[in-house]
Amino acid sequence: MNVAGNEVNANRGPDVELGFNSRLESMRGLAALGVLLTHCFGIFQIDGINAYWTLPFFDQPANAKILTLIGSLLNPSGAVVAFFIISGYVLSLSLFRSRKPLRQQFGPYIVKRAFRLLPAMWVSILLFAMVREVVPNYVDPSYQSAFYSILVTPITLGLVLQNCVLYQSTINPVTWTMFVEVVGSLALPLMIVGSGLGKRAALGLMALLIATAWLTRSGEFDARRFLFCFDAGVALACFPRLTEKVRLPIPLFLGGVFLLFIQRIASINGIRGTVLLTVGATMLLVAVIGAKDAATFRWLDIYPARFFGKISYSLYLLHLAIIYALMQLLACLGFLKVGGLLPTALLTVGTLVFTTVAASTSYTFVELPMILYGKKAYYYSLLIVRRNMQHMNI
């Protein structure tokens, strides 16, 4: 590969598939569902404990153990890491697919990426702000968990605008990942260039990104902590023979699930936890991509998995606004006084149903039109860049 970016795909094998992989989209949908469900698990106090997930597993009461076991299988942190790895992989393939010089693609690629990420995010921020303004907080503090507090911070126009430009994520807390996506998207072409220098350079880049996250003591929501997750996806795209060598995809997939489970239930946090999550999520991705038999992961092709894959972005962005509205409704109806797992179960089912409807609507009327506009803007920008380069004889 030419380091100057004359070719972005010279490093790839001849048989690599550059087309759309619907199973990766399904995996993203399942990951979004995992985040939604585990966030529902953390809204109310469980057996009088306002942060049961901070206790060692064997010190938790029975109800908390149930939620911890399910939450460890779903592992929302692992789901977020999987988002970043899939983004690195898919975005790299999109650049390879173009077969145009990387320097020509960068500007148009950023424009297209902005259309994909920002409009739906802005809608989610404005919706959450309106829900917070219209629906008062009825939940008694004695029922509120530690996680609950991030949903009831004061709202100002300044905070809404700051959230929209990703200066902070106070209004819609999950948008912190969008800042990571933006930084990762900007850095991704450089990662491709680095990986194009060979496997040793790719390993060195990965080590450098991990060391940067470790030495700078990047915070839980710091983009530096997750750039190596993007780089893992880039490496899979740049070195397709890593997935072609998969012989036992099911054990590999189960091994990834096990690592994600262990990270959550053993509370392995910090950079060590992120590295463990990256290894586990990469194993899942490699297993799905590298499976030779089409029937191996056929469950990712069924309609529910495909459907949630399509609406996964809006599902992820909108679910906290739905959670907020429903938990106030449950408080008004007196269900929180019942205690036990019933309020959490009702909140979980209701959030899943209403967020699915809201996300489907957002996908149809916000995401799809913006995807189309983004494609048009991409090709128009590419034409302008090409003409400018021809004019300057580059």
KEVO-520488 format. One record per atom (N, C-alpha, C, O): x, y, z. Coordinates in steps of 0.02 Angstrom, whole numbers, plus 50000, padded with zeros to 5 digits. Each point is the difference from the previous one (the first is absolute). Example, Ala and Ser with C-alpha at 12.3 -4.5 7.8 and 13.67 -1.06 7.14 Angstrom:
# residues 2
506604971650390/499555005950000/500455006050000/500524999950033/499305005449931/500425005950003/499615005550037/500255005550008/
//
This chain:
# residues 394
500424994050000/499585006050000/500445006250000/500505000350036/499325004649925/500365006249997/499835004350061/499415001450011/501085000550027/499875003750062/499695006849985/499645002850042/500494999949899/499715006449983/499264999649986/499685005149992/500064988950006/499284999249992/499794999249928/499415001149984/501064997149971/499804999149931/499534994149990/499565000149957/500524994850084/499554994349998/499874997950071/500464999250040/498894999749977/499844998050068/499884992650005/499914997450055/500074999149889/499814992950004/500534995349973/499864994249989/500755008250001/500514995749973/500214994650048/500304995049980/499555005950084/500214995250051/499524994150006/500144995250036/499305005149930/499484995150011/500094993949955/500295000549946/499464993850077/500034994049961/499515000249942/499545004150000/500554991849949/499595000349940/499294997550009/499565001949961/500314994150090/499344996950007/499575003350053/499464997550015/500775008150013/499625003050055/499345002849975/499965002949946/499534996350094/499325002549983/499945007150025/500055001350060/499825003449894/499955007050018/499285002350005/499875005850013/499654989749975/499315001950000/499705000650070/500344998950050/499025002949952/499655000950063/499894993350035/499794995149968/500365004650096/499904993950039/499425001150049/500085003350051/499354993849932/499405001250040/500064997150070/499675002450046/500764992649963/500074996950066/500355004750049/499874999850060/500575004449915/500325004950043/499495005250023/500025002350057/499524999549899/499465004650019/499564996850053/499785003350047/500084990249945/499604996550051/500364999950067/499685000950052/500974998149947/500395000150062/499965006950033/499965000550061/500055004749899/499945006750027/499315001050032/499945003250052/499544993949917/499335000450029/499964996450067/499695002650047/500604991549957/500004996250063/500405003750054/499824999950059/500725003449921/500395003950047/499605005950027/500015001550059/499625001849896/499585005650022/499464997650048/499855003450049/499864990849938/499514997150046/500314998650068/499695001150052/500934996549948/500344998750063/500095006350042/499914999850060/500265005749907/500075006450035/499325002250028/499965002050058/499524997649902/499335002050021/499784996150062/499775002950049/500294990549948/499754995850054/500395001150064/499705000750054/500974999749942/500395000850061/499915007050030/500065000850061/499815004249898/499845006650028/499354999750038/499935003350052/499584993049924/499374999150037/500134996750067/499675001650050/500804993749952/500154996450062/500305004550053/499964998550060/500335007249919/500365004250048/499635006250022/500295004250034/499074996649949/499635006150015/499775000450072/500095005150034/499614989549991/499715000150068/500454996450049/500404995749981/499545006150082/500354996250052/499754992850002/499414998749989/501044996850025/499824992950007/500134997950072/500565000250024/498904997950009/500044997950070/500345005450044/500394998550045/499445007849939/500265005650039/500725002049984/500275004450033/500034992549917/500695001749980/499985004449939/499694998349949/500635007550055/499945004749944/500534999149946/499995003549949/500484992050062/500504998449949/500234992850010/500584998850017/498974996649972/500154992950014/500584997549959/500364995450021/499745007549919/500534997649955/500705001650026/500494997449973/499575006850078/500655001550029/500214994950052/500584999950021/498954995850001/500154995050051/500284993749967/499814998449944/500644998050089/500214993549975/499394995549990/499525000450039/500504995449912/499424996049982/499724996150059/499404999950010/501034996950028/499774995650054/499755004050061/499714997050046/500405009549954/499745004350054/499335003049982/499695003450041/500084995549899/499375003049977/499404995850024/500064993950007/499375009350005/499394996250016/499764996249938/500255001149945/499274994550064/499784995549947/499765003749938/500204998349944/499385006850064/499755003749942/500565003349961/499995000149939/500495002750097/500565003349967/500434994949962/500255001549946/499824992550083/500394994849966/499684998349932/500364998949951/498985000850047/499664998449937/500165005249947/500174998449944/499775008050075/500135005449953/500745000249980/500165001549943/500284996950104/500725000149985/500174994549951/500405001149954/499324992950055/500144994649953/499765001649930/500364998949951/499035003750044/499745001849934/500405005749970/500185000049941/499975005050101/500395005749977/500704998149979/500285003249956/500014991750075/500674997849981/499994996549933/500475000549961/498994995850025/499944996849934/499905005249946/500264999349944/499365006050071/499885005349950/500575005049996/500155002649947/500174998650109/500585004450008/499965006349956/500255000049944/499455005450082/499945006249960/500665003149982/500075003049946/500434996450098/500665002749983/500304996249941/500315002949956/499604990550044/500234996049944/499635001849936/500284999949946/499075001650062/499605002049941/500275006449970/500055000649939/500135004350103/500265006449975/500674998849966/500135002849946/500304993250083/500644998449968/499894996649933/500355001449951/499154994150046/499844996749937/499775005149947/500174999449942/499455005850080/499815005349953/500625003049967/500035000949939/500475000750103/500605003449974/500394995449953/500255002349949/499824991450069/500374995349958/499654999149933/500325000149947/499024999050055/499624999249938/500065006349957/500064999549939/499915006450093/500085006249962/500685000249965/500035001749941/500504996750095/500664999949970/500054995349941/500305001649949/499394992650058/500024995049947/499595002249940/500244999849943/499145002250068/499545001749946/500235006349963/499985000349939/500245004850099/500245006249968/500624998749959/500095003049946/500354992750078/500604998349960/499804996749935/500275001649947/499264993850056/499774996649939/499685004949951/500084999449939/499575005650088/499695005049956/500535004049962/499905001749942/500664999750091/500555003649966/500344995549950/500195002249946/499904991450071/500304995349953/499554999049938/500254999449944/499105000550068/499524998749946/500045005349945/499904998549942/500255007750078/500025005449953/500574999349950/499945002049942/500624995250081/500604999149958/500265006649972/500335000149948/499535005450087/500275006549982/500555001850050/500004997450056/500475006949924/500535002050047/499715002650065/499495003550001/500834994750054/499755001950066/499955007550009/499545002650032/500945001049939/499995007350007/499405003149965/499775005450020/499974991349928/499395002449967/499384998450040/499505003649997/500524990950039/499404997650035/499885003450067/499435000350023/501095002350009/499945002150069/499445005150012/499574999050042/500445006549921/499505005250009/499294997449988/499575000850043/500314996149898/499334997349987/499794994750051/499414999650019/501064996450004/499854994850051/499775003250065/499534997550032/500795008149989/499805003450061/499315003149992/499594999850047/500265003049895/499345002849987/499464994650006/499495001050032/500634993449936/499534994450002/499904997550071/499454998450021/501105001150016/499974997650069/499605004850044/499624997850044/500465008849944/499635004950039/499254999349988/499615000550048/500184998549890/499294999049986/499744993750035/499424999850020/501014995249987/499774993750031/499935000750075/499544997250029/500925006450003/500015000150073/499595005750031/499644998850048/500425007249925/499785005950037/499245001349999/499735001350054/499924998349890/499285001750002/499604995850049/499605002850038/500484990749961/499634995750047/500195001650072/499584999750045/501065001849966/500225001850067/499675006550023/499775000450057/500215004649899/499685006350018/499264999150017/499755002950048/499914992949913/499294998650014/499934996950069/499545001850038/500904993549980/499954996750065/500125004850057/499674999650052/500795005149939/500155004950053/499405004650010/499805001350057/499925001249888/499425004550005/499404996450029/499635002850041/500264990949939/499444996150027/500084998950075/499525000850037/501084997449985/500114998950071/499895006450039/499714999950054/500535005749919/499915006450034/499265001750007/499785002450052/499834996349895/499285001550002/499654995450049/499565002250037/500624991449964/499704995250047/500145002250072/499554999850042/501075002349971/500185002250067/499615006350020/499815000750059/500065003849893/499635006150015/499264998750012/499695003250042/500034992049921/499284998650004/499834995550058/499495000950033/500944994149980/499854994950052/500415001550063/500614999349999/499075002750055/500365001350063/500294993650029/499814994549981/500645006450067/500304994350034/499584998250061/499995003650050/499644990749945/499564997850054/500314994750045/499734998550053/500834998749927/500284994350036/500315002250066/500455004350001/499324992950053/500255001650066/500744997950004/500194994749975/500235009550057/500724998450005/500144993250031/500524997049986/499025000550056/500124993550032/499984994249950/500224994550016/499535006849923/499984994849949/500535001049946/500104995749958/500245009950044/500475001749947/500684996650010/500254999650056/500034997949890/500664997050002/500535005449987/499845005749985/500794992350019/500555004649985/499995001949926/500165005749982/499644989649975/499965001349929/499445004949983/500055003849951/499434996250089/499425004349989/500195007349996/499705003949962/500804998150075/500175007150007/500215003249934/499905006049991/500384990049963/500235003049937/499425001849954/500095003649951/499304994050066/499425001349958/499605006150024/499525002049967/500675000950088/499605005550029/500425006250012/499825004250042/500734996649923/500405006150007/499625005949971/499614999149954/500505006950072/499645006049975/500135001149926/500544998649974/498955004049991/500055001249928/500025007549987/499595003850026/500884998449933/500035006949976/500134999849925/500234995049973/499615010549994/500125000449928/500744999349985/500194996949950/500235005850094/500724999449990/500234992850001/500424997949960/499314998250088/500194992950004/499764996149939/500344995549976/499065006249999/499754996749940/500465001449941/500174995449963/500035010850028/500455001749945/500684996850009/500304997649951/499955002250110/500654996750013/499964992649984/500484997149973/498964999850044/499914992949984/499974998949925/500274995149974/499415009549990/499944999349927/500675000549965/500104996949947/500375006850082/500675000549970/500494995250035/500605000349987/499144995450057/500384994850034/500545002850046/500504996850013/499385009350012/500455002650052/499904996250065/500474999150038/498924998849975/499844995750056/499374996049982/499705001149947/500104994550097/499424995649985/499505000050057/499734994850018/500155011050011/499575000550058/499274998549984/499664996750039/500095005649903/499294999249984/499844992849983/499574996950031/500775000349919/499924993049982/500664996450015/500455000149958/499614996850100/500654997450023/500344995149952/500614999749998/499004996449963/500324995149957/500385003249942/500384996649966/499525009950022/500345003249944/500755000950012/500355002549956/499894995750103/500735000250010/500344995449949/500565001349979/499114993350001/500304995449952/500035003249931/500424998049959/499155006950027/500035003449935/500645004149993/500275000549945/499965002350110/500645003649998/500564995149983/500455001649960/499534992550069/500504994949985/499954998049926/500514999249966/498875000150009/499904998249930/500285005449954/500314998449949/499595007950068/500265005549959/500764999949999/500315000449947/499994999250112/500744999950005/500274993849964/500495000549963/499204993850047/500224993949967/499935000449925/500444997649963/499025005550013/499905000849928/500535004549969/500244998749945/499955006550091/500525004549975/500684996650000/500405001149954/499744994850097/500654996750005/500054993849957/500564997749986/498894999749992/500004993549964/500444999949938/500364995249991/499635010049965/500454999749942/500734999450020/500384996649965/499835006750090/500694999350023/500144992950024/500544997449990/498964999550042/500074993050021/500094995549939/500404995350002/499235006149945/500074996049939/500705000749970/500304995149980/499955011150019/500685001149975/500504996250043/500464996949973/499465003450093/500454996450045/499994992549989/500524996849997/498885000449997/499944992849988/500264998149932/500234994449989/499755010349964/500254998749932/500754999049997/500254997549950/500105004350103/500724999050002/500194992950018/500594998349999/498924997650019/500154993050016/499764998150070/499785004350039/500264989349976/499744997550063/500395002750061/499705001450052/500944999349941/500395002750056/499805007250015/499945001950058/499975002049890/499785006950010/499315000250030/499865004250043/499704991349936/499324999750027/500024998350074/499645003050040/500774992149979/500064998250070/500305005750040/499805001250057/500695002349914/500305005750034/499505005550011/500005003250053/499574998149897/499495005150007/499504998150054/499805004350040/500004989549962/499544997750051/500315000850070/499685002550046/500944995549961/500355000750064/500055007450020/499935001650059/500215002749892/500065007250015/499335002850024/499995003950048/499464994249921/499355002550020/499804997550069/499715003750040/500454990049975/499864997350067/500425003450052/499765001850054/500884999349930/500465003350047/499775007250013/500055002550056/499725000949891/499765006950008/499405000250048/499965004350044/499584990949947/499424999750044/500224998550072/499725002850048/500774992949959/500234998050067/500385005650034/499865001650058/500635001349907/500445005050031/499655006650014/500165003450048/499364998449910/499645006350011/499434999250049/499655004750017/500254989050007/499474998550048/499335002949975/499645003550036/500214994949901/499395002649970/499404997750039/499974994350024/499545010249983/499414998650039/499534995049966/500134997749944/499335000750091/499544994949976/499695001949933/499864995749959/500035010950030/499685002349939/500485003849955/499795004149959/500864994750049/500515003549961/500114996449934/500064993949999/499965009849945/500084996949934/500654996249995/500044995049965/500495007450070/500654996649996/499964992950026/500414995749982/499115003050061/499944993350030/499744994949949/500084994050011/499615008449935/499664995449955/500275000249928/499744996549957/500785007550030/500255000349932/500294993349977/499954998249942/500344998150105/500274993549980/499454995049983/500134995049967/499255006450056/499444995849979/499865001149926/499894995249963/500115011150015/499945001549929/500564996649961/499884997149947/500725003450080/500584997249965/499954992549993/500244997149951/499444999650097/499894992749994/499574998549939/500144995249963/499345008850026/499584999149941/500385001549936/499914996549950/500515008750050/500405001649942/500474994249983/500084998249941/500244999050110/500464994449988/499654994049968/500284996849956/499115001850067/499634994449970/499855001349927/499994995449959/499875011050024/499865001749931/500644999849957/499984998049942/500585004250087/500625000449963/500344993149992/500374998949952/499504996750094/500314993349998/499454994750000/499904996550050/499755002749894/499434995449997/500184992750011/499564996050017/501075002349975/500194992950010/499944998050074/499994994150016/499975010950029/499894998450070/499324996650010/499934995550041/499585006749921/499344996950005/499944993949955/499604995550014/500795004349933/499974994249955/500274993750032/499844994549978/500575006250074/500304994350033/499564996950054/500204995150032/499215007649979/499554997450052/499774992949982/499754998849946/500354996750100/499804993049989/499434997950047/499594995849982/500395007250077/499484998150049/499645006450022/500135002650054/499414999849905/499685006550015/499564999950062/499985004950037/499684989549976/499554999850057/500385000250066/499835004050043/500694991849967/500415000750061/500315006950007/500055002750055/500165000249889/500295006750003/499485005150023/500155004350041/499254995149932/499455004550020/499844999250074/499935005050036/500014988849987/499844998850070/500575002450046/499875002450055/500744997149921/500575002750038/499955007550008/500165002750054/499625000749893/499915007250005/499455001850050/500085004750039/499374991649959/499455001150047/500254999050072/499825003750045/500594991249965/500274998550066/500435005850026/499945001850058/500485001049899/500435005550022/499585006150019/500155003450049/499334998049912/499575005750017/499634998750066/499925004650040/499874989249971/499674998250062/500475000950060/499805002850051/500814994849942/500495000450054/500165007250017/500055001850059/500035002449890/500165007050013/499475003350043/500165003850046/499224994849937/499445003350036/499914997250070/499955003850048/500034989749958/499834997150064/500585000550050/499905000150060/500725000249914/500585000650044/500215007350008/500495001450035/499145003249934/500145007250005/500725001749984/500355003450038/499884994249904/500675001749976/499945006449961/499805000049941/500375005650090/499865006549971/500655003549977/500534996849997/499425009549985/500585003849977/500224997649931/499624996949964/501005004750019/500274998249934/500044992549993/499904997349945/500264999150110/500024992749996/499334997249979/499964995449959/499515007550069/499334997749981/499855001449928/499704995949965/500505010050010/499875001849931/500394995449952/499744998049948/500885000450070/500394995449959/499664993149998/499954996949947/499825000750111/499674993550003/499365000149958/499864995349964/499765010250041/499395000649960/500165000149925/499644997149960/500915006350022/500195000449930/500194993149973/499824998249944/500544998050096/500184993149979/499374995849992/499924996549949/499635003850100/499394996049997/499565002049941/499754995649964/500145010950027/499575002349945/500314998549932/499654998349953/501025002250042/500344998349937/499924992649984/499924998249942/500104997550109/499894992949990/499304998749971/499924995949955/499585007650070/499324999249973/499995002149927/499714996449958/500595009250027/499995002649932/500384995349952/499764998549945/500824999250076/500404995549958/499614993549987/500024997449945/499655000050107/499624993849992/499455000849948/499914995649958/499735009950045/499445001149953/500265001149929/499734997249952/500795006950041/500275001449933/500334993949970/499944998749940/500414997550102/500404994549975/499644993449993/500304995249975/499085004350047/499634993749995/499934997949927/499745003849959/500494990250024/499974997649931/499314997649981/499785000949943/499874996150104/499334997349988/499485005450012/499975002850055/499634998749895/499505005450006/499494998550054/499695004650026/500224989049992/499504998250050/500255001050072/499604999650046/501045001649963/500295000350068/499675005450042/499824998750058/500105007349915/499705005550037/499355002349966/499875006049995/499744989249982/499395001749964/499505003750043/499585003649974/500474995750092/499545003550044/500095007649995/499565003750021/501014998549951/500095007249989/499635002449938/499965006049987/499774989349974/499645001849939/499255000250009/499645002149955/500114995650103/499285000050010/499735007150005/500385004650016/498984996349971/499715006749995/500115004350062/500205005749993/499674991850069/500105004450058/500715002750005/500115005950015/500394989749973/500705002350003/500145005249947/500335005050013/499424993949926/500115004849946/499645006650015/500275005449988/499124994150039/499615006050015/500355004350052/500085006149991/500124990850064/500345003950052/500685002549977/500245005150024/500074991349929/500625002449971/499905006549962/500405004750006/499074995749956/499865006049960/499855006050045/500235005649985/499404993550069/499805005650042/500465000950060/499855003850045/500724992749955/500434999850060/500255006950021/500035001550060/500135002749892/500285006650018/499485004250036/500145002950053/499254997549919/499475003850033/499794996750065/499835003450048/500174990049954/499824996450061/500485002050056/499795001150057/500854999249926/500505001850050/499925007350022/500055001450059/499825003049894/499965007150016/499375001950039/500025004650041/499424992049947/499355002150026/499804996550065/499535002250033/500804992449985/499724995850054/500005003550068/499554998650040/500925005949974/500005003250065/499425004950008/499735000850055/500075002449891/499425004550003/499364996050015/499585002350039/500364991949931/499434995650013/500014997550072/499494999850034/501114998249989/500074997750069/499775005550048/499644998650048/500585007549940/499815005550045/499245000850004/499725000650055/499954999549888/499285001049999/499644994250034/499535001250039/500684992749948/499664994250029/500114999450075/499554997950036/501045003949988/500114999350072/499595005150039/499804998750057/500065007049912/499555004850032/499284997450001/499645000950048/500174995849898/499334997049997/499914994650052/499494999650034/501024996149974/499974994750050/499965002950070/499654997450044/500705008249967/499975003250066/499315002850013/499744999350055/499955003849895/499335002950008/499474994650013/499535001150037/500564993049933/499524994550007/500134996050064/499614995550015/500925006050021/500124996750064/500364993349996/500034996550050/500245001749892/500324993549993/500664999650038/500224994550017/500105011149996/500654999750034/499924997750072/500484997450029/498935003450000/499894997950069/499964992450007/500064997350055/499834999349889/499954992750001/500674996950021/500024995150036/500525007949940/500674997550017/500204994049958/499644998049954/500934999150063/500244994249963/500205001849929/500215005649986/499724989549969/500205001049930/499425002349955/500115001449941/499284999050086/499435001749958/500085006949966/499895000449940/500285005050096/500095006449966/500524999849945/499915002949947/500644993650066/500534999549950/499764996049940/500155001749943/499474992950069/499744995949945/499515004049957/500034999749939/499525004150094/499525004049962/500365005449960/499825001349942/500675001950088/500385005249965/500364997049940/500025003149947/500274991050061/500384996849946/499554998349941/500165001649943/499274995350071/499544998149946/499735006249965/499995000449938/499785004550101/499735006149971/500525003849959/499845002449946/500774998050079/500535003549963/500154996549935/500105003349948/499924990150053/500144996349939/499475001349947/500155001049941/499224998850080/499455001049952/500005007149972/500005000949939/499995004050105/499935006949977/500635002649965/499955004049953/500634993850069/500615002149965/500044996949931/500255003249953/499524990750040/499984996849934/499585004149951/500195001149943/499225001050081/499565004149957/500345006749983/500005002149943/500285001150108/500325006549990/500614999449954/500115004249956/500284990650054/500604999049959/499824998549928/500335002349953/499154993750037/499774998449932/499785006449964/500155000949940/499505003450096/499785006449971/500615004449983/500025002949946/500454997550100/500605004049988/500404997349941/500265003849960/499794989650036/500374997049944/499685001849933/500355001649952/498984998250046/499655001349937/500025007349980/500105001649941/499805002850107/499925007149983/500615004450013/500035005749978/500474991650057/500615003950012/500614996549970/500355002949959/499784991050063/500614996649978/500024998849924/500485001949967/499004994950006/500004998349929/500085006149955/500424999949955/499195005550055/500105005949958/500715002950007/500295002149950/499984997950111/500675002850010/500544995549968/500505002549975/499384991050025/500474995449966/500015001549926/500535000249969/498895001050002/499965001649928/500335006649985/500375000649952/499485004550089/500325006549991/500764999550008/500385003249964/499824992650084/500724999150011/500344996949940/500565001949982/499124993349986/500284996949940/500065005149943/500505000349965/498985003850027/500035005249948/500555005050015/500375002049955/499675000050108/500525004850019/500704997049991/500475003549981/499594990050032/500644996649992/500235000249927/500575001849986/498994996349968/500194999849930/500125007149972/500445001049959/499165003850064/500105006849979/500665002750025/500375003349963/499794995450101/500645002250029/500594996649965/500525003149989/499394990549995/500534996349966/500155003049932/500585000549979/498895001649987/500095003149934/500375006750006/500445001549960/499395002450092/500335006450010/500744999050016/500435003449973/499724991850071/500694998650019/500404997849939/500565002349989/499154993349972/500354997549940/500155005649952/500555000449972/498975004050016/500105005649955/500545004850025/500415002449962/499584998850104/500515004450029/500704997149993/500485003649986/499574989950025/500654996749994/500255000049928/500595000849987/498944998249966/500195000249929/500235007049981/500465000949961/499195004150068/500185007049985/500695001750027/500375003849970/499804993250088/500665001350029/500524995149976/500585000250021/499214995149934/500454995049972/500314995550053/500594998249996/498995000050054/500254995450053/499874992949978/500164995350037/
//
